[in-house]
Amino acid sequence: MSMRGRSKLDAKRLTPRVLLVEHDDADCAATSDYLADIYGDNLRLSRAATWKEGMAELQANSHDVALIGYRLGVRTGLELIVKASELRNCDAAMILMTGQDDAEVDLQAMEAGAMDYLVKGNLSKDQLARSIRYSIKQRRVQSRLSRLAEYDTLTSLANRALFDRLLADAVAQCQRTDKPFALLLVDIHEFKAVNDTYGHAVGDRVLIQSARRLTRCVRETDFVARLSGDEFAVVATNLESDTSATAIARKIIHEMSAPIKIGDDEITIACSLGIDTMTSGQHDQEQLLKNADLALHQAKKTGRLSFRFYDDALDARERQRKALEAELRAAIAEERFQLYYQPKLRASDHHCIGCEALLRLQRPGQAPSLPVDLIDIAETTGLIAELGDWIVRDVCRQIAVWNGEGFHPSSVAINISPIQFRKGDLVALVRSATEEFSIDPAVLEFEITEGLVIENAEN
């Protein structure tokens, strides 16, 4: 291709794509003549004569700028600008063109989303050219700022703010059309280990690849968002049945489980999914998120590469868990926990040489016991650390009482939870408690799990 031919193509490419929405034939002809004078043979112009035609054109095609007349039959250009601003795929800079200079209309145009306001009777070719250049530039700046506010900078997926709005749209559409949709929450397993092993730069590349894989698993009508560091969401709209959501979940698990090659390393990750489907009149956006999160929590318990749909049984378990957590907090505040001591006897003469501290809860009308599910909740909420600190101090207090009565056990065993151990303040706690009650620290014996020893072998 010759240099002249290439320069003509470049000029054509640099010329804005203009949409002229004008009901008045004379005004349409005058504006078209101005545009022809400004851009010559490179002019790329589309026309619409009514509000409906203008809206259809903005929905169907891409334009850099839309020159919109105020009077469009029974509807106005202001209404068109408002509606066009709500379109997700419309990036055209809107310029309102009216026959009279009216400060109130000018203000309304800016509030509606217009980049500029032009009065036809006072318009010159240079003013029109300047307004188009200015409006396109302003719209591009606005689009960039909007993208920064609505999209994740690392993965280019929708961020939490945009996800919330799009999910609200999906809920509204479901209520309006009776077509169900599904929310799938996706959690990457042990992503922290990737960062710790390979560094954050590699971790970022893993997230980018994961985002691309998720995007490949969905249809054009669906959308994917990044909610937090290693948690994503997929909204699959217009579903026929739960089978469709199941197919998407299986596809995601298959895609995400394939090794990711970064340099010389092959990194394998896994994910779990929690899913809830919504039909018209079923529940609201907040409940949908809660249900999917409950299902995700259950799927993570099941193991890697698994998905779980929300059902009523999950909700019942969650209500039970919350009731137990409330009971646990109340029991700690009201000091309803008690320590019982199981003696350790020497086999040769049955002499008591020590004991083990056992935690029990005194429930009204019941014998003291320690429900396993209560300890599980204490672990997951972190309350086990507060409870563990109380146990250490109360054991030291009891040893001081025994010493005063002439009984000097050689050892008292205390079970330490992994969470309390990882806090790193056990030594300081023991020093403080033994000094407070004036007992020998050597009497205390702490029991930990084998897994905790292996986990902390290097330390």
VOPAGU-2260 file (C-alpha; in pm, 1 decimal, decimal comma):
REM VOPAGU-2260
SITE   aa  ch    i         X         Y         Z
SITE  MET   A    0       0,0       0,0       0,0
SITE  SER   A    1     129,3     348,3     -90,1
SITE  MET   A    2     199,2     615,3     171,5
SITE  ARG   A    3     -94,2     820,3      37,9
SITE  GLY   A    4    -330,5     524,0      70,4
SITE  ARG   A    5    -208,0     453,3     423,9
SITE  SER   A    6    -252,5     816,8     529,0
SITE  LYS   A    7    -611,1     814,6     399,3
SITE  LEU   A    8    -684,5     504,8     608,8
SITE  ASP   A    9    -527,4     669,2     915,3
SITE  ALA   A   10    -736,9     982,7     863,2
SITE  LYS   A   11   -1051,1     771,4     830,9
SITE  ARG   A   12    -961,3     584,9    1148,8
SITE  LEU   A   13    -904,9     910,1    1341,6
SITE  THR   A   14   -1238,1    1059,1    1230,6
SITE  PRO   A   15   -1503,9    1010,9    1499,1
SITE  ARG   A   16   -1806,7     793,5    1436,6
SITE  VAL   A   17   -2096,7    1039,0    1462,0
SITE  LEU   A   18   -2461,6     963,0    1529,9
SITE  LEU   A   19   -2704,8    1244,8    1450,7
SITE  VAL   A   20   -3046,8    1207,9    1612,6
SITE  GLU   A   21   -3260,5    1489,8    1474,4
SITE  HIS   A   22   -3637,2    1504,8    1411,1
SITE  ASP   A   23   -3632,1    1833,1    1214,6
SITE  ASP   A   24   -3527,1    1782,4     849,9
SITE  ALA   A   25   -3384,4    2133,8     809,2
SITE  ASP   A   26   -3174,7    2108,9    1128,2
SITE  CYS   A   27   -3059,1    1762,8    1023,4
SITE  ALA   A   28   -2944,8    1893,4     682,8
SITE  ALA   A   29   -2766,9    2195,3     835,8
SITE  THR   A   30   -2578,5    1987,6    1093,2
SITE  SER   A   31   -2488,9    1724,2     830,2
SITE  ASP   A   32   -2343,4    1999,8     606,3
SITE  TYR   A   33   -2129,9    2127,1     892,1
SITE  LEU   A   34   -2003,6    1774,7     961,2
SITE  ALA   A   35   -1922,3    1723,6     592,8
SITE  ASP   A   36   -1722,9    2050,0     590,7
SITE  ILE   A   37   -1534,9    1948,3     908,5
SITE  TYR   A   38   -1446,4    1588,9     816,1
SITE  GLY   A   39   -1477,9    1582,3     435,5
SITE  ASP   A   40   -1468,9    1243,3     270,0
SITE  ASN   A   41   -1366,9    1077,6     596,9
SITE  LEU   A   42   -1700,4    1154,0     763,6
SITE  ARG   A   43   -1859,4     851,5     930,4
SITE  LEU   A   44   -2218,0     956,2     998,2
SITE  SER   A   45   -2528,7     763,4    1102,5
SITE  ARG   A   46   -2872,1     926,3    1125,6
SITE  ALA   A   47   -3185,8     867,1    1327,6
SITE  ALA   A   48   -3504,8    1073,2    1310,3
SITE  THR   A   49   -3690,2     956,1    1623,0
SITE  TRP   A   50   -3625,1     873,6    1987,9
SITE  LYS   A   51   -3684,6     504,3    1919,8
SITE  GLU   A   52   -3448,1     496,2    1620,0
SITE  GLY   A   53   -3180,0     680,9    1816,1
SITE  MET   A   54   -3204,7     438,3    2109,3
SITE  ALA   A   55   -3187,9     138,8    1875,2
SITE  GLU   A   56   -2879,5     280,8    1703,5
SITE  LEU   A   57   -2701,0     346,6    2034,1
SITE  GLN   A   58   -2781,1      -6,6    2151,6
SITE  ALA   A   59   -2677,1    -180,6    1830,7
SITE  ASN   A   60   -2371,2      12,6    1710,9
SITE  SER   A   61   -2063,1     184,4    1845,6
SITE  HIS   A   62   -2035,0     564,0    1817,5
SITE  ASP   A   63   -1779,7     814,5    1944,9
SITE  VAL   A   64   -2027,0    1101,5    1969,8
SITE  ALA   A   65   -2405,1    1141,9    1949,4
SITE  LEU   A   66   -2552,8    1479,1    1848,1
SITE  ILE   A   67   -2905,8    1467,2    1987,7
SITE  GLY   A   68   -3182,2    1715,0    1910,9
SITE  TYR   A   69   -3404,4    1828,5    2196,4
SITE  ARG   A   70   -3738,2    1769,1    2021,3
SITE  LEU   A   71   -3775,8    1408,0    1907,8
SITE  GLY   A   72   -4147,8    1380,9    1849,0
SITE  VAL   A   73   -4339,9    1299,3    2166,2
SITE  ARG   A   74   -4019,7    1240,3    2363,2
SITE  THR   A   75   -3714,0    1457,8    2424,1
SITE  GLY   A   76   -3341,8    1429,1    2369,1
SITE  LEU   A   77   -3293,5    1463,1    2745,4
SITE  GLU   A   78   -3486,3    1138,8    2796,9
SITE  LEU   A   79   -3273,9     967,5    2533,1
SITE  ILE   A   80   -2950,9    1079,4    2702,4
SITE  VAL   A   81   -3072,2     948,9    3039,6
SITE  LYS   A   82   -3166,8     609,2    2892,6
SITE  ALA   A   83   -2849,9     583,5    2682,6
SITE  SER   A   84   -2636,8     656,5    2991,3
SITE  GLU   A   85   -2783,3     343,6    3149,4
SITE  LEU   A   86   -2666,1     120,8    2862,2
SITE  ARG   A   87   -2370,9     -92,5    2967,0
SITE  ASN   A   88   -2210,7     -95,8    2619,3
SITE  CYS   A   89   -2270,7     266,8    2516,9
SITE  ASP   A   90   -1956,2     483,8    2525,5
SITE  ALA   A   91   -2077,7     766,5    2298,1
SITE  ALA   A   92   -2023,7    1122,5    2417,4
SITE  MET   A   93   -2367,9    1288,2    2423,8
SITE  ILE   A   94   -2418,1    1645,6    2302,5
SITE  LEU   A   95   -2764,6    1799,4    2332,9
SITE  MET   A   96   -2863,7    2037,8    2050,6
SITE  THR   A   97   -3158,7    2271,4    2105,8
SITE  GLY   A   98   -3318,8    2566,4    1934,4
SITE  GLN   A   99   -3309,9    2801,5    2230,5
SITE  ASP   A  100   -3052,3    2915,5    2483,4
SITE  ASP   A  101   -3202,9    2805,9    2814,9
SITE  ALA   A  102   -2988,3    2787,2    3129,1
SITE  GLU   A  103   -3226,9    2538,6    3291,6
SITE  VAL   A  104   -3215,2    2301,9    2991,7
SITE  ASP   A  105   -2836,0    2338,6    2989,6
SITE  LEU   A  106   -2821,3    2226,7    3353,6
SITE  GLN   A  107   -3065,9    1941,0    3289,9
SITE  ALA   A  108   -2850,1    1822,0    3000,4
SITE  MET   A  109   -2538,9    1806,3    3218,4
SITE  GLU   A  110   -2728,5    1624,9    3495,0
SITE  ALA   A  111   -2867,1    1377,0    3240,9
SITE  GLY   A  112   -2515,9    1284,0    3127,3
SITE  ALA   A  113   -2449,2    1511,7    2829,9
SITE  MET   A  114   -2092,2    1628,0    2772,5
SITE  ASP   A  115   -2199,1    1957,6    2611,4
SITE  TYR   A  116   -2499,3    2174,3    2518,1
SITE  LEU   A  117   -2524,9    2358,4    2183,7
SITE  VAL   A  118   -2774,6    2615,9    2058,7
SITE  LYS   A  119   -2850,2    2552,6    1690,4
SITE  GLY   A  120   -2922,5    2912,7    1590,2
SITE  ASN   A  121   -2589,4    3038,4    1727,9
SITE  LEU   A  122   -2382,9    2740,5    1612,8
SITE  SER   A  123   -2078,9    2775,0    1389,0
SITE  LYS   A  124   -1875,1    2505,2    1220,3
SITE  ASP   A  125   -1578,1    2574,5    1446,3
SITE  GLN   A  126   -1795,1    2556,4    1760,4
SITE  LEU   A  127   -1933,8    2219,8    1650,0
SITE  ALA   A  128   -1586,6    2080,9    1574,1
SITE  ARG   A  129   -1452,2    2204,8    1909,1
SITE  SER   A  130   -1750,8    2063,9    2100,3
SITE  ILE   A  131   -1711,3    1720,7    1938,9
SITE  ARG   A  132   -1337,7    1709,6    2018,8
SITE  TYR   A  133   -1393,0    1825,6    2377,2
SITE  SER   A  134   -1687,6    1592,1    2442,4
SITE  ILE   A  135   -1509,8    1283,0    2308,0
SITE  LYS   A  136   -1203,3    1357,8    2520,1
SITE  GLN   A  137   -1415,2    1417,2    2830,6
SITE  ARG   A  138   -1613,1    1100,5    2772,1
SITE  ARG   A  139   -1292,9     895,4    2738,6
SITE  VAL   A  140   -1157,5    1039,8    3063,0
SITE  GLN   A  141   -1491,7     965,7    3227,7
SITE  SER   A  142   -1485,4     608,3    3092,5
SITE  ARG   A  143   -1132,3     551,5    3223,2
SITE  LEU   A  144   -1227,0     680,6    3568,1
SITE  SER   A  145   -1541,8     470,0    3564,2
SITE  ARG   A  146   -1341,0     163,0    3469,5
SITE  LEU   A  147   -1098,1     223,9    3755,7
SITE  ALA   A  148   -1393,5     252,2    3992,9
SITE  GLU   A  149   -1579,3     -53,9    3861,9
SITE  TYR   A  150   -1316,5    -303,7    3747,0
SITE  ASP   A  151   -1041,6    -491,7    3924,4
SITE  THR   A  152    -708,7    -347,0    3809,2
SITE  LEU   A  153    -529,6    -684,1    3817,9
SITE  THR   A  154    -775,1    -916,5    3642,5
SITE  SER   A  155    -994,1    -661,0    3455,1
SITE  LEU   A  156   -1299,6    -837,5    3596,2
SITE  ALA   A  157   -1587,3    -649,8    3756,6
SITE  ASN   A  158   -1501,7    -546,9    4112,8
SITE  ARG   A  159   -1728,8    -577,5    4416,0
SITE  ALA   A  160   -1903,5    -243,8    4356,0
SITE  LEU   A  161   -1993,0    -326,8    3994,6
SITE  PHE   A  162   -2080,2    -684,8    4090,4
SITE  ASP   A  163   -2336,2    -557,7    4342,5
SITE  ARG   A  164   -2502,6    -342,2    4075,5
SITE  LEU   A  165   -2501,3    -614,2    3809,4
SITE  LEU   A  166   -2637,2    -867,4    4057,1
SITE  ALA   A  167   -2917,5    -624,4    4145,8
SITE  ASP   A  168   -2994,9    -597,6    3772,3
SITE  ALA   A  169   -3003,6    -977,3    3744,2
SITE  VAL   A  170   -3242,6   -1001,1    4041,0
SITE  ALA   A  171   -3469,8    -736,2    3887,0
SITE  GLN   A  172   -3464,6    -910,8    3548,8
SITE  CYS   A  173   -3550,5   -1242,9    3713,5
SITE  GLN   A  174   -3847,9   -1087,2    3891,9
SITE  ARG   A  175   -3961,2    -924,5    3567,8
SITE  THR   A  176   -3918,5   -1215,0    3324,3
SITE  ASP   A  177   -3957,7   -1521,2    3552,3
SITE  LYS   A  178   -3631,7   -1658,4    3410,2
SITE  PRO   A  179   -3410,7   -1806,5    3685,8
SITE  PHE   A  180   -3039,9   -1738,1    3727,4
SITE  ALA   A  181   -2761,3   -1876,9    3943,4
SITE  LEU   A  182   -2494,6   -1718,8    4161,5
SITE  LEU   A  183   -2175,4   -1924,9    4185,4
SITE  LEU   A  184   -1912,3   -1820,7    4442,2
SITE  VAL   A  185   -1566,5   -1958,3    4357,0
SITE  ASP   A  186   -1290,3   -1987,1    4617,9
SITE  ILE   A  187    -931,8   -2083,6    4526,3
SITE  HIS   A  188    -781,7   -2326,1    4775,8
SITE  GLU   A  189    -460,9   -2238,4    4960,6
SITE  PHE   A  190    -377,3   -1939,1    4742,4
SITE  LYS   A  191    -167,8   -1798,6    5028,3
SITE  ALA   A  192      65,4   -2095,9    4982,7
SITE  VAL   A  193     122,5   -1989,9    4620,1
SITE  ASN   A  194     222,3   -1640,2    4734,0
SITE  ASP   A  195     444,4   -1777,9    5010,9
SITE  THR   A  196     617,6   -2029,7    4782,6
SITE  TYR   A  197     654,7   -1839,0    4456,1
SITE  GLY   A  198     612,8   -1474,4    4556,2
SITE  HIS   A  199     334,7   -1221,0    4500,7
SITE  ALA   A  200     431,3   -1148,5    4138,8
SITE  VAL   A  201     369,0   -1512,8    4046,3
SITE  GLY   A  202      57,2   -1513,8    4263,9
SITE  ASP   A  203     -78,2   -1220,0    4063,5
SITE  ARG   A  204     -17,4   -1407,7    3738,2
SITE  VAL   A  205    -201,9   -1709,2    3878,5
SITE  LEU   A  206    -498,5   -1483,6    3958,9
SITE  ILE   A  207    -492,4   -1337,1    3607,5
SITE  GLN   A  208    -489,1   -1684,7    3452,2
SITE  SER   A  209    -767,0   -1796,9    3686,3
SITE  ALA   A  210    -979,0   -1497,8    3582,8
SITE  ARG   A  211    -928,4   -1582,0    3214,1
SITE  ARG   A  212   -1025,7   -1943,8    3272,1
SITE  LEU   A  213   -1341,4   -1842,6    3455,8
SITE  THR   A  214   -1435,1   -1608,7    3172,3
SITE  ARG   A  215   -1395,2   -1894,7    2922,9
SITE  CYS   A  216   -1642,9   -2103,5    3121,4
SITE  VAL   A  217   -1937,2   -1865,2    3091,8
SITE  ARG   A  218   -2165,1   -1741,8    2816,6
SITE  GLU   A  219   -2183,3   -1388,6    2677,0
SITE  THR   A  220   -2494,2   -1316,8    2885,4
SITE  ASP   A  221   -2316,8   -1413,0    3210,5
SITE  PHE   A  222   -2058,7   -1210,5    3401,6
SITE  VAL   A  223   -1761,4   -1280,5    3626,9
SITE  ALA   A  224   -1636,2   -1065,0    3916,1
SITE  ARG   A  225   -1346,1   -1069,5    4159,1
SITE  LEU   A  226   -1483,1   -1015,9    4509,3
SITE  SER   A  227   -1164,1   -1040,0    4713,6
SITE  GLY   A  228    -808,7   -1175,2    4695,5
SITE  ASP   A  229    -889,1   -1532,5    4593,4
SITE  GLU   A  230   -1268,3   -1529,5    4572,6
SITE  PHE   A  231   -1461,3   -1483,3    4250,1
SITE  ALA   A  232   -1828,7   -1479,7    4155,1
SITE  VAL   A  233   -2014,1   -1590,8    3844,6
SITE  VAL   A  234   -2369,7   -1485,8    3766,6
SITE  ALA   A  235   -2528,3   -1715,9    3509,0
SITE  THR   A  236   -2853,6   -1568,9    3375,1
SITE  ASN   A  237   -3151,2   -1711,6    3184,4
SITE  LEU   A  238   -3104,6   -2068,4    3305,9
SITE  GLU   A  239   -3333,9   -2351,0    3208,3
SITE  SER   A  240   -3278,5   -2554,0    3527,6
SITE  ASP   A  241   -3028,2   -2641,6    3801,4
SITE  THR   A  242   -2866,0   -2867,9    3542,3
SITE  SER   A  243   -2730,2   -2562,6    3360,8
SITE  ALA   A  244   -2564,7   -2432,2    3679,0
SITE  THR   A  245   -2423,7   -2779,9    3744,0
SITE  ALA   A  246   -2270,2   -2787,8    3396,1
SITE  ILE   A  247   -2108,6   -2447,1    3452,4
SITE  ALA   A  248   -1974,1   -2555,9    3792,6
SITE  ARG   A  249   -1821,1   -2873,5    3648,9
SITE  LYS   A  250   -1665,2   -2679,1    3363,7
SITE  ILE   A  251   -1513,4   -2431,2    3609,7
SITE  ILE   A  252   -1367,4   -2708,1    3825,5
SITE  HIS   A  253   -1221,9   -2878,6    3517,8
SITE  GLU   A  254   -1066,9   -2556,4    3383,3
SITE  MET   A  255    -931,4   -2440,0    3717,9
SITE  SER   A  256    -770,3   -2774,5    3805,7
SITE  ALA   A  257    -541,1   -2776,7    3500,9
SITE  PRO   A  258    -178,7   -2679,4    3585,8
SITE  ILE   A  259     -80,9   -2317,5    3523,6
SITE  LYS   A  260     261,5   -2286,3    3362,6
SITE  ILE   A  261     455,9   -1977,1    3468,0
SITE  GLY   A  262     816,6   -1978,6    3354,7
SITE  ASP   A  263     968,7   -2310,8    3453,1
SITE  ASP   A  264     705,3   -2376,4    3717,4
SITE  GLU   A  265     378,6   -2563,3    3686,6
SITE  ILE   A  266     135,5   -2451,7    3954,9
SITE  THR   A  267    -172,7   -2656,3    4027,8
SITE  ILE   A  268    -458,8   -2495,9    4212,9
SITE  ALA   A  269    -802,3   -2617,7    4312,4
SITE  CYS   A  270   -1129,9   -2448,9    4387,8
SITE  SER   A  271   -1464,2   -2499,7    4558,3
SITE  LEU   A  272   -1797,5   -2350,0    4455,3
SITE  GLY   A  273   -2110,1   -2252,8    4645,7
SITE  ILE   A  274   -2422,8   -2211,0    4433,8
SITE  ASP   A  275   -2769,1   -2073,1    4483,0
SITE  THR   A  276   -3033,9   -2032,3    4215,2
SITE  MET   A  277   -3302,4   -1767,4    4215,0
SITE  THR   A  278   -3650,2   -1773,0    4067,4
SITE  SER   A  279   -3909,7   -1497,4    4057,6
SITE  GLY   A  280   -4040,0   -1397,4    4400,9
SITE  GLN   A  281   -3804,6   -1632,2    4583,8
SITE  HIS   A  282   -3573,0   -1406,7    4786,5
SITE  ASP   A  283   -3365,7   -1089,9    4766,4
SITE  GLN   A  284   -3006,0   -1014,4    4670,8
SITE  GLU   A  285   -2871,6   -1020,7    5026,0
SITE  GLN   A  286   -3028,9   -1361,0    5095,2
SITE  LEU   A  287   -2894,6   -1496,0    4765,8
SITE  LEU   A  288   -2539,0   -1399,5    4861,6
SITE  LYS   A  289   -2579,4   -1544,7    5208,1
SITE  ASN   A  290   -2712,1   -1874,1    5068,7
SITE  ALA   A  291   -2431,5   -1909,4    4814,3
SITE  ASP   A  292   -2174,9   -1833,7    5085,4
SITE  LEU   A  293   -2322,1   -2103,7    5311,2
SITE  ALA   A  294   -2304,2   -2349,6    5023,3
SITE  LEU   A  295   -1941,9   -2248,7    4955,4
SITE  HIS   A  296   -1849,7   -2304,5    5319,5
SITE  GLN   A  297   -1998,1   -2653,2    5304,2
SITE  ALA   A  298   -1823,8   -2729,6    4974,2
SITE  LYS   A  299   -1486,5   -2630,0    5124,8
SITE  LYS   A  300   -1550,7   -2870,5    5411,5
SITE  THR   A  301   -1618,6   -3148,5    5160,2
SITE  GLY   A  302   -1277,3   -3103,9    5001,6
SITE  ARG   A  303   -1099,1   -2970,0    4695,7
SITE  LEU   A  304   -1265,7   -2962,3    4353,6
SITE  SER   A  305   -1620,2   -2973,2    4484,1
SITE  PHE   A  306   -1938,1   -2770,0    4454,1
SITE  ARG   A  307   -2250,5   -2750,7    4663,5
SITE  PHE   A  308   -2599,1   -2610,1    4605,5
SITE  TYR   A  309   -2774,7   -2427,9    4885,9
SITE  ASP   A  310   -3068,7   -2610,8    5043,6
SITE  ASP   A  311   -3288,4   -2572,0    5351,7
SITE  ALA   A  312   -3077,5   -2818,3    5549,5
SITE  LEU   A  313   -2779,1   -2581,9    5517,0
SITE  ASP   A  314   -2990,8   -2299,2    5654,1
SITE  ALA   A  315   -3100,2   -2509,9    5950,8
SITE  ARG   A  316   -2738,1   -2596,9    6029,0
SITE  GLU   A  317   -2641,1   -2230,4    6005,3
SITE  ARG   A  318   -2915,2   -2130,1    6249,1
SITE  GLN   A  319   -2795,9   -2400,8    6487,2
SITE  ARG   A  320   -2436,5   -2279,9    6451,8
SITE  LYS   A  321   -2537,0   -1921,3    6532,5
SITE  ALA   A  322   -2732,8   -2037,9    6838,6
SITE  LEU   A  323   -2429,7   -2232,2    6961,9
SITE  GLU   A  324   -2200,9   -1934,5    6902,0
SITE  ALA   A  325   -2435,4   -1712,6    7104,1
SITE  GLU   A  326   -2438,1   -1974,6    7383,6
SITE  LEU   A  327   -2057,2   -1992,8    7374,2
SITE  ARG   A  328   -2016,4   -1616,4    7407,1
SITE  ALA   A  329   -2269,1   -1602,7    7689,2
SITE  ALA   A  330   -2100,9   -1892,4    7871,4
SITE  ILE   A  331   -1761,9   -1717,5    7857,9
SITE  ALA   A  332   -1910,8   -1385,5    7974,9
SITE  GLU   A  333   -2107,5   -1552,1    8257,2
SITE  GLU   A  334   -1818,3   -1781,9    8357,0
SITE  ARG   A  335   -2025,3   -2098,0    8312,1
SITE  PHE   A  336   -1723,4   -2303,6    8208,6
SITE  GLN   A  337   -1565,4   -2524,0    8473,9
SITE  LEU   A  338   -1246,1   -2727,5    8495,9
SITE  TYR   A  339   -1250,7   -3087,6    8613,3
SITE  TYR   A  340    -928,0   -3272,7    8689,6
SITE  GLN   A  341    -871,2   -3630,7    8582,4
SITE  PRO   A  342    -605,3   -3788,7    8808,6
SITE  LYS   A  343    -299,0   -3969,4    8675,8
SITE  LEU   A  344    -216,9   -4272,1    8892,7
SITE  ARG   A  345     114,7   -4454,6    8917,8
SITE  ALA   A  346      46,6   -4816,4    8817,8
SITE  SER   A  347     268,8   -4969,4    9086,3
SITE  ASP   A  348      95,3   -4819,7    9391,6
SITE  HIS   A  349    -198,8   -4620,9    9248,9
SITE  HIS   A  350     -47,6   -4304,2    9395,4
SITE  CYS   A  351    -173,5   -3981,6    9230,6
SITE  ILE   A  352     120,1   -3816,5    9058,2
SITE  GLY   A  353     -60,0   -3559,8    8850,8
SITE  CYS   A  354    -375,8   -3479,9    8659,7
SITE  GLU   A  355    -520,2   -3346,3    8337,6
SITE  ALA   A  356    -744,9   -3040,1    8320,3
SITE  LEU   A  357   -1073,6   -3108,9    8138,3
SITE  LEU   A  358   -1302,0   -2827,0    8026,2
SITE  ARG   A  359   -1674,9   -2866,7    8089,5
SITE  LEU   A  360   -1981,0   -2645,5    8033,8
SITE  GLN   A  361   -2256,2   -2625,1    8292,3
SITE  ARG   A  362   -2587,5   -2607,0    8105,9
SITE  PRO   A  363   -2906,7   -2546,2    8310,7
SITE  GLY   A  364   -3064,5   -2874,6    8414,0
SITE  GLN   A  365   -2785,9   -3085,9    8260,4
SITE  ALA   A  366   -2475,3   -3259,5    8382,1
SITE  PRO   A  367   -2149,1   -3078,2    8300,7
SITE  SER   A  368   -2028,8   -3172,4    7951,1
SITE  LEU   A  369   -1833,0   -3038,2    7655,9
SITE  PRO   A  370   -2020,9   -3067,7    7323,4
SITE  VAL   A  371   -1783,0   -3128,8    7032,8
SITE  ASP   A  372   -1969,7   -2885,4    6807,9
SITE  LEU   A  373   -1920,0   -2610,3    7066,6
SITE  ILE   A  374   -1541,2   -2655,5    7052,1
SITE  ASP   A  375   -1557,0   -2652,7    6670,7
SITE  ILE   A  376   -1734,1   -2316,7    6683,6
SITE  ALA   A  377   -1484,4   -2186,7    6939,6
SITE  GLU   A  378   -1208,3   -2280,0    6693,3
SITE  THR   A  379   -1371,5   -2119,0    6388,2
SITE  THR   A  380   -1463,6   -1796,0    6572,9
SITE  GLY   A  381   -1126,0   -1762,7    6746,8
SITE  LEU   A  382   -1292,6   -1765,5    7090,0
SITE  ILE   A  383   -1088,3   -2075,2    7172,1
SITE  ALA   A  384    -787,2   -1849,4    7234,5
SITE  GLU   A  385    -975,4   -1645,2    7495,9
SITE  LEU   A  386   -1102,1   -1966,2    7651,8
SITE  GLY   A  387    -752,3   -2115,6    7648,1
SITE  ASP   A  388    -605,7   -1815,6    7829,6
SITE  TRP   A  389    -869,8   -1853,4    8100,9
SITE  ILE   A  390    -789,1   -2224,9    8135,9
SITE  VAL   A  391    -416,8   -2157,8    8191,8
SITE  ARG   A  392    -486,1   -1897,4    8460,9
SITE  ASP   A  393    -750,4   -2108,1    8635,8
SITE  VAL   A  394    -520,5   -2413,8    8640,1
SITE  CYS   A  395    -247,8   -2201,4    8800,7
SITE  ARG   A  396    -500,0   -2075,8    9057,5
SITE  GLN   A  397    -606,3   -2433,3    9141,0
SITE  ILE   A  398    -243,9   -2551,8    9177,2
SITE  ALA   A  399    -185,0   -2269,2    9427,0
SITE  VAL   A  400    -491,7   -2385,8    9624,6
SITE  TRP   A  401    -363,4   -2746,0    9627,7
SITE  ASN   A  402     -17,5   -2635,0    9735,3
SITE  GLY   A  403    -173,0   -2448,8   10026,0
SITE  GLU   A  404    -353,2   -2769,7   10127,6
SITE  GLY   A  405     -30,4   -2970,6   10114,2
SITE  PHE   A  406     -88,6   -3142,5    9779,0
SITE  HIS   A  407     190,9   -3087,6    9529,2
SITE  PRO   A  408     114,8   -3254,9    9193,7
SITE  SER   A  409     419,7   -3326,7    8983,6
SITE  SER   A  410     234,4   -3228,1    8665,5
SITE  VAL   A  411     -95,3   -3083,3    8547,3
SITE  ALA   A  412    -166,4   -3133,4    8176,3
SITE  ILE   A  413    -345,8   -2869,6    7968,2
SITE  ASN   A  414    -464,0   -2919,4    7609,7
SITE  ILE   A  415    -356,8   -2629,0    7388,1
SITE  SER   A  416    -550,6   -2549,4    7069,5
SITE  PRO   A  417    -355,6   -2476,4    6749,0
SITE  ILE   A  418    -504,8   -2125,6    6739,6
SITE  GLN   A  419    -381,0   -2043,8    7089,3
SITE  PHE   A  420     -40,1   -2189,4    7009,1
SITE  ARG   A  421      -6,2   -1981,1    6691,3
SITE  LYS   A  422     -84,8   -1660,2    6881,8
SITE  GLY   A  423     276,1   -1668,1    6999,1
SITE  ASP   A  424     211,1   -1532,5    7349,1
SITE  LEU   A  425     191,3   -1863,4    7538,7
SITE  VAL   A  426     526,2   -1813,0    7713,3
SITE  ALA   A  427     428,5   -1465,1    7831,3
SITE  LEU   A  428      90,3   -1595,7    7950,3
SITE  VAL   A  429     250,3   -1880,3    8150,0
SITE  ARG   A  430     508,1   -1647,5    8303,1
SITE  SER   A  431     238,3   -1399,9    8406,5
SITE  ALA   A  432       2,7   -1665,5    8552,3
SITE  THR   A  433     271,1   -1860,7    8743,6
SITE  GLU   A  434     411,7   -1541,0    8894,2
SITE  GLU   A  435      62,6   -1418,6    8989,2
SITE  PHE   A  436     -17,5   -1741,0    9180,2
SITE  SER   A  437     342,4   -1815,0    9292,1
SITE  ILE   A  438     363,9   -2166,6    9151,2
SITE  ASP   A  439     645,5   -2360,6    8983,9
SITE  PRO   A  440     610,7   -2339,0    8600,1
SITE  ALA   A  441     763,0   -2687,3    8572,9
SITE  VAL   A  442     437,8   -2833,5    8706,2
SITE  LEU   A  443     252,7   -2729,5    8390,1
SITE  GLU   A  444     244,8   -2974,4    8101,0
SITE  PHE   A  445     102,5   -2865,6    7764,0
SITE  GLU   A  446     -39,2   -3113,1    7516,0
SITE  ILE   A  447     -47,2   -3027,8    7143,6
SITE  THR   A  448    -138,9   -3228,3    6834,4
SITE  GLU   A  449     113,1   -3408,8    6614,3
SITE  GLY   A  450      -0,5   -3199,4    6317,0
SITE  LEU   A  451      92,8   -2881,0    6499,3
SITE  VAL   A  452     442,1   -3017,6    6570,5
SITE  ILE   A  453     493,4   -3105,6    6202,4
SITE  GLU   A  454     357,6   -2767,9    6091,3
SITE  ASN   A  455     604,9   -2583,2    6315,6
SITE  ALA   A  456     900,8   -2821,2    6276,3
SITE  GLU   A  457    1125,8   -2551,8    6128,2
SITE  ASN   A  458    1052,2   -2313,8    6418,5
